Amino acid sequence: MASRSRSYTQLLGLLSFILLLFLVVITTTTTTMAVRVGVILHKPSAPSLPVFREAPAFRNGDQCEADHHIHIAMTLDTNYLRGTMAAVLSLLQHSTCPENLSFHFLSLPHFENDLFSSIKSTFPYLNFKIYQFDPNLVRSKISKSIRQALDQPLNYARIYLADIIPSSVDRIIYLDSDLVVVDDIEKLWHVEMEGKVVAAPEYCHANFTHYFTKAFWSDPVLVKVLEGKRPCYFNTGVMVVDVDKWRKGLYTQKVEEWMTVQKQKRIYHLGSLPPFLLIFAGDIKAVNHRWNQHGLGGDNFEGRCRTLHPGPISLLHWSGKGKPWLRLDSRKPCIVDHLWAPYDLYRSSRHSLEE
C-alpha cells in the first residue's frame, strides 16, 4: 500500500513538472512572438545620438541689421552630427552678426524630433528649422560609387534643396558637415553672382577627365554638354546658390536626367558630384579659394593625412574619407585635425565623469 502511494505521488510530481515546462514554453513563445510583432509595427527609432555641451550665446554687434538674414543649408546625418555641431559653432563664433544666421537643416524621416532636441539643447538661441527629406526621391536613382558614404540618400538632398526650403528664400549657402568656418560667413554671402546659378571656388588645374569614365568621353552625344565651355572642377560641399534661378531653370530635373544616364551607361564613379559638374562646370561664379580649403580628409580610399594649401584660409573642409572626430578619437590624428578640435562640442563619457 505504501509502495502504491509513493508511485502515485511520483506520477503527480512528474505531471506537475511537465505542465510547468509546457507553461514556460508557451510563455516564452508568446513573448517572442510579441517582440517580433512589436518590431514590425513600430516605426524606426532614431539611433542613440551623441550628447553635446551647450554652446555660448552669440549676440549681434551694434552695426547689425535686425531684418537681414543669411540663409545656410546643411544636412543632419546622424553619423555626421558631431561634425555639424562643430560647423555651426564655427559659423556663429566668427560671425559679426550671428543672430542673423538662419539655418535650414535637412534630415531623414522619423529622426526630426530627436535631432531638434539635440540642436536646441546645444544652441538654445539658434534660428533654425528642420525639413524632412524623403529618401525615396533618390533611392532608385542612386548608382553605387567608390565610397559607401557617398551613396547615402542625404548626400543627394542638396539637389532638392530649392524645392524643400520656403519660396521666400532666394539665395542660400550650402555647406557640408565636415568643415569649420574661420571667417565671417557674411563675406561669402555677399558674393556677386553675375547672373550665375552657383558660386564656388573652382580648380582649373585639376584633371577634369578623371571625374568621368571612358563610356562618357567616347560618346559623341554626351560630351556635347561641355562644348564651348572651359570646364573646371568645383566642390559641391561649399556653394552659394541662387535659388530663384535654380527653380526657374528646372535644375533639379536636369541633375536627375544625368543620374538616369548614369544608371544606363555608368559615366562616373563619384556620387552626387559629377551631375553638378556636367551642368555647371565652366559656368559658375568663381570664388576665392580661401573659401574651401578642401581635401583635408585625404582621398576616398585611405584618407591619408594632407597638409594645408598655401594662402589665406576662411574655411577648412575635411572632404575625403578621413574625418577629424574619428581620427582624434582613435588617437591617430593628422596635424590639421587639431584645427577642428576647438570647435568640438561632444560631451564624452570622460568629460561627463570629470564634471
C-alpha positions as CSV (number, residue, x, y, z in Angstrom):
1,M,0.0,0.0,0.0
2,A,2.8,2.4,0.9
3,S,4.6,1.5,-2.4
4,R,1.4,2.3,-4.4
5,S,1.1,5.7,-2.6
6,R,4.7,6.6,-3.4
7,S,4.2,5.7,-7.1
8,Y,1.1,7.9,-7.2
9,T,3.0,10.8,-5.6
10,Q,5.8,10.4,-8.1
11,L,3.4,10.4,-11.0
12,L,1.7,13.6,-9.8
13,G,5.1,15.2,-9.4
14,L,6.1,14.2,-13.0
15,L,2.8,15.5,-14.4
16,S,3.3,18.8,-12.5
17,F,6.8,19.2,-13.9
18,I,5.6,18.5,-17.5
19,L,2.8,21.0,-17.0
20,L,5.2,23.6,-15.7
21,L,7.6,23.0,-18.6
22,F,4.7,23.4,-21.0
23,L,3.7,26.7,-19.5
24,V,7.3,28.0,-19.7
25,V,7.5,27.1,-23.4
26,I,4.1,28.8,-24.1
27,T,5.1,31.9,-22.2
28,T,8.5,32.2,-24.0
29,T,6.9,31.6,-27.4
30,T,4.2,34.2,-26.7
31,T,6.8,36.7,-25.5
32,T,9.0,36.1,-28.5
33,M,6.0,36.5,-30.9
34,A,5.0,39.7,-29.2
35,V,8.5,41.1,-29.6
36,R,8.6,40.2,-33.2
37,V,5.2,41.7,-33.8
38,G,6.3,44.8,-32.0
39,V,9.4,45.2,-34.2
40,I,7.2,45.0,-37.3
41,L,4.7,47.5,-36.1
42,H,6.9,50.2,-34.6
43,K,8.4,52.9,-36.8
44,P,12.2,53.1,-36.9
45,S,13.7,54.6,-33.8
46,A,16.5,57.1,-34.0
47,P,19.9,55.8,-33.2
48,S,21.4,56.9,-29.9
49,L,22.6,60.5,-30.6
50,P,25.8,61.8,-29.0
51,V,25.4,64.3,-26.2
52,F,26.9,67.8,-26.7
53,R,27.8,70.6,-24.3
54,E,25.8,73.8,-24.6
55,A,27.4,76.4,-26.7
56,P,27.8,80.0,-25.5
57,A,25.2,82.5,-26.7
58,F,26.5,84.7,-29.6
59,R,24.9,88.1,-30.0
60,N,24.8,90.7,-32.8
61,G,27.1,93.7,-32.8
62,D,25.6,97.2,-32.8
63,Q,26.1,97.6,-36.6
64,C,23.9,94.5,-37.5
65,E,20.5,95.0,-39.2
66,A,17.7,93.1,-37.4
67,D,15.8,92.1,-40.6
68,H,18.9,90.9,-42.6
69,H,19.1,87.1,-42.9
70,I,21.9,84.9,-44.1
71,H,20.4,81.5,-45.1
72,I,22.6,78.4,-44.6
73,A,21.6,74.9,-45.5
74,M,23.1,71.7,-44.1
75,T,22.1,68.0,-43.8
76,L,21.6,66.3,-40.4
77,D,23.1,62.9,-40.8
78,T,23.2,61.1,-37.5
79,N,26.6,59.7,-38.4
80,Y,27.9,63.2,-39.0
81,L,26.1,65.1,-36.3
82,R,29.3,65.8,-34.3
83,G,30.7,67.5,-37.4
84,T,27.5,69.5,-38.0
85,M,27.6,70.8,-34.4
86,A,31.3,71.9,-34.8
87,A,30.5,73.6,-38.1
88,V,27.5,75.6,-36.6
89,L,29.7,76.7,-33.7
90,S,32.4,77.9,-36.0
91,L,29.9,79.9,-38.1
92,L,28.5,81.6,-35.0
93,Q,31.8,82.2,-33.4
94,H,33.3,84.0,-36.4
95,S,30.2,85.9,-37.5
96,T,29.8,89.6,-36.8
97,C,26.0,89.2,-36.8
98,P,25.4,85.6,-35.5
99,E,21.8,86.2,-34.8
100,N,21.2,86.9,-38.5
101,L,22.2,83.4,-39.5
102,S,19.1,81.2,-40.4
103,F,19.8,77.5,-40.6
104,H,17.9,75.1,-42.8
105,F,18.6,71.5,-41.9
106,L,17.6,68.5,-44.0
107,S,17.1,65.2,-42.2
108,L,15.6,61.8,-42.9
109,P,12.0,61.0,-41.7
110,H,11.4,59.8,-38.1
111,F,14.6,61.5,-36.7
112,E,13.4,65.1,-36.6
113,N,12.3,65.2,-33.0
114,D,15.5,63.8,-31.6
115,L,17.6,66.0,-33.8
116,F,15.6,69.1,-32.9
117,S,16.1,68.4,-29.2
118,S,19.8,67.8,-29.7
119,I,20.3,71.1,-31.6
120,K,18.0,73.1,-29.3
121,S,19.9,71.9,-26.2
122,T,23.3,72.7,-27.7
123,F,22.3,76.0,-29.3
124,P,19.3,77.4,-27.3
125,Y,19.4,80.7,-29.3
126,L,19.9,79.3,-32.8
127,N,17.5,80.3,-35.5
128,F,16.8,77.1,-37.4
129,K,14.3,74.8,-39.0
130,I,14.4,71.1,-39.8
131,Y,12.9,69.8,-43.1
132,Q,12.1,66.2,-43.8
133,F,13.9,64.8,-46.8
134,D,12.2,61.8,-48.5
135,P,14.9,59.3,-49.4
136,N,12.5,57.7,-51.9
137,L,13.1,60.7,-54.1
138,V,16.6,59.4,-55.0
139,R,16.8,55.8,-53.8
140,S,16.1,54.3,-57.2
141,K,18.3,56.9,-58.9
142,I,21.5,56.3,-56.9
143,S,24.3,54.4,-58.5
144,K,27.0,52.6,-56.5
145,S,30.1,54.9,-56.1
146,I,33.6,54.4,-54.9
147,R,32.7,55.0,-51.3
148,Q,29.6,53.9,-49.4
149,A,29.2,57.2,-47.6
150,L,28.7,58.9,-51.0
151,D,25.7,56.6,-51.8
152,Q,23.5,57.7,-48.8
153,P,20.3,59.5,-49.8
154,L,21.1,62.5,-47.7
155,N,24.2,63.1,-49.8
156,Y,21.8,63.9,-52.7
157,A,19.5,66.1,-50.7
158,R,21.2,69.3,-52.0
159,I,19.7,68.5,-55.4
160,Y,16.2,69.0,-54.0
161,L,17.1,71.9,-51.7
162,A,15.3,74.6,-53.8
163,D,12.1,72.5,-53.7
164,I,12.2,72.0,-49.9
165,I,13.0,75.3,-48.4
166,P,10.4,78.2,-48.4
167,S,9.9,80.0,-51.7
168,S,10.7,83.3,-49.9
169,V,14.4,82.2,-49.7
170,D,16.0,83.3,-52.9
171,R,19.7,82.7,-52.0
172,I,21.3,80.1,-49.8
173,I,24.8,78.9,-48.8
174,Y,25.0,75.1,-48.8
175,L,27.7,73.6,-46.5
176,D,28.8,70.1,-45.8
177,S,29.0,68.8,-42.2
178,D,32.8,68.0,-42.2
179,L,34.1,71.6,-42.2
180,V,34.7,74.6,-40.0
181,V,34.5,78.3,-41.0
182,V,37.2,80.6,-39.6
183,D,36.0,83.8,-41.2
184,D,32.7,85.8,-41.3
185,I,30.3,83.9,-43.5
186,E,28.7,87.2,-44.5
187,K,31.7,87.8,-46.8
188,L,30.7,84.7,-48.8
189,W,27.0,85.6,-48.6
190,H,27.6,88.9,-50.4
191,V,29.5,87.4,-53.4
192,E,28.3,89.0,-56.7
193,M,26.7,86.1,-58.6
194,E,26.9,87.9,-62.0
195,G,23.9,86.1,-63.3
196,K,25.2,82.6,-62.4
197,V,23.2,79.9,-60.5
198,V,26.1,78.6,-58.4
199,A,29.1,80.4,-56.9
200,A,32.0,78.3,-55.5
201,P,35.8,78.0,-55.6
202,E,36.9,76.3,-58.8
203,Y,40.1,74.4,-59.5
204,C,41.1,74.5,-63.2
205,H,44.4,72.8,-62.5
206,A,42.6,69.6,-61.6
207,N,42.4,66.9,-64.4
208,F,38.7,67.1,-65.3
209,T,38.8,64.0,-67.4
210,H,39.4,61.9,-64.2
211,Y,35.8,62.6,-63.0
212,F,34.2,60.6,-65.8
213,T,34.6,57.2,-67.4
214,K,35.6,56.2,-70.9
215,A,32.0,55.5,-71.6
216,F,31.3,59.2,-71.2
217,W,34.3,60.6,-73.2
218,S,33.8,58.1,-76.0
219,D,30.1,59.1,-76.5
220,P,29.9,62.0,-79.0
221,V,26.4,62.9,-77.9
222,L,27.2,63.1,-74.2
223,V,30.4,65.1,-74.5
224,K,28.5,67.8,-76.4
225,V,27.3,69.1,-73.0
226,L,30.8,70.5,-72.4
227,E,31.0,72.1,-75.9
228,G,32.1,75.8,-75.8
229,K,33.0,75.6,-72.1
230,R,36.2,75.5,-70.1
231,P,35.0,73.0,-67.5
232,C,36.8,73.2,-64.1
233,Y,36.3,71.1,-61.0
234,F,34.5,72.6,-58.1
235,N,33.5,71.0,-54.8
236,T,29.7,70.9,-54.0
237,G,30.3,70.9,-50.3
238,V,30.5,74.7,-50.3
239,M,28.2,76.6,-52.7
240,V,26.3,79.8,-52.9
241,V,23.1,79.0,-54.8
242,D,20.7,81.5,-56.5
243,V,17.6,79.5,-55.5
244,D,15.3,81.5,-57.7
245,K,17.4,80.8,-60.8
246,W,17.6,77.2,-59.8
247,R,13.9,76.8,-59.6
248,K,13.2,78.7,-62.9
249,G,15.9,76.7,-64.7
250,L,14.5,73.4,-63.5
251,Y,17.9,72.3,-62.4
252,T,16.6,69.6,-60.1
253,Q,15.2,67.8,-63.1
254,K,18.4,68.4,-65.1
255,V,20.5,66.7,-62.4
256,E,18.0,63.8,-62.3
257,E,18.4,63.3,-66.0
258,W,22.1,62.8,-65.7
259,M,21.5,60.4,-62.9
260,T,19.3,58.4,-65.2
261,V,22.0,58.4,-67.9
262,Q,24.5,57.2,-65.2
263,K,22.2,54.2,-64.4
264,Q,22.2,53.2,-68.1
265,K,25.8,53.9,-69.1
266,R,28.0,54.2,-65.9
267,I,29.6,57.5,-66.9
268,Y,31.1,58.4,-63.5
269,H,32.1,57.0,-60.0
270,L,31.8,59.8,-57.6
271,G,28.3,60.0,-56.1
272,S,26.3,63.3,-56.4
273,L,29.2,65.5,-57.6
274,P,29.5,64.6,-61.3
275,P,26.0,65.7,-62.4
276,F,26.7,69.1,-60.9
277,L,30.0,69.2,-62.9
278,L,28.2,68.3,-66.2
279,I,25.7,71.0,-65.7
280,F,27.6,73.8,-64.1
281,A,31.4,73.3,-64.7
282,G,32.7,76.2,-66.7
283,D,29.6,78.2,-65.9
284,I,29.8,79.2,-62.2
285,K,30.9,82.3,-60.4
286,A,34.4,81.6,-59.2
287,V,35.0,82.4,-55.5
288,N,38.4,82.8,-53.8
289,H,40.0,79.5,-52.9
290,R,40.2,80.6,-49.3
291,W,36.5,79.6,-49.0
292,N,37.2,75.9,-49.5
293,Q,40.5,74.5,-48.2
294,H,39.2,71.1,-49.2
295,G,40.7,67.6,-49.3
296,L,41.8,67.6,-45.6
297,G,40.2,64.2,-45.2
298,G,42.6,62.6,-47.7
299,D,41.5,60.5,-50.7
300,N,38.3,58.4,-50.9
301,F,40.1,55.2,-50.2
302,E,42.6,55.5,-47.4
303,G,42.0,59.0,-46.0
304,R,45.7,59.7,-45.5
305,C,46.9,62.9,-43.9
306,R,47.3,66.0,-46.0
307,T,48.8,69.4,-45.4
308,L,47.2,72.8,-45.9
309,H,47.5,74.5,-49.3
310,P,49.4,77.8,-49.2
311,G,47.5,81.0,-48.9
312,P,44.8,82.6,-46.7
313,I,42.1,80.4,-45.2
314,S,38.4,81.2,-44.5
315,L,37.0,77.6,-44.5
316,L,38.6,74.2,-43.7
317,H,37.0,71.2,-45.3
318,W,37.7,67.6,-44.4
319,S,36.3,66.2,-47.7
320,G,37.6,62.6,-48.4
321,K,37.4,59.5,-46.3
322,G,39.2,60.8,-43.1
323,K,37.0,62.7,-40.6
324,P,38.7,64.7,-37.8
325,W,36.5,63.5,-35.0
326,L,37.2,59.8,-35.9
327,R,40.9,60.3,-36.2
328,L,41.1,62.3,-32.9
329,D,39.1,59.5,-31.1
330,S,41.4,56.8,-32.5
331,R,44.3,58.8,-31.1
332,K,45.8,58.9,-34.6
333,P,45.0,62.4,-35.7
334,C,46.6,64.3,-38.6
335,I,48.1,67.7,-37.8
336,V,45.2,69.5,-39.5
337,D,42.7,67.7,-37.2
338,H,43.8,69.8,-34.3
339,L,42.4,72.9,-36.1
340,W,39.0,71.2,-35.9
341,A,39.2,70.1,-32.3
342,P,38.5,73.6,-30.6
343,Y,35.0,73.5,-32.2
344,D,34.1,70.0,-31.0
345,L,31.2,70.2,-28.6
346,Y,30.9,66.5,-28.0
347,R,30.5,65.5,-24.3
348,S,32.4,62.3,-24.0
349,S,31.9,59.9,-21.1
350,R,35.3,61.1,-19.8
351,H,34.1,64.7,-19.8
352,S,30.8,63.7,-18.0
353,L,32.8,61.9,-15.2
354,E,35.0,64.9,-14.8
355,E,32.1,67.3,-14.4
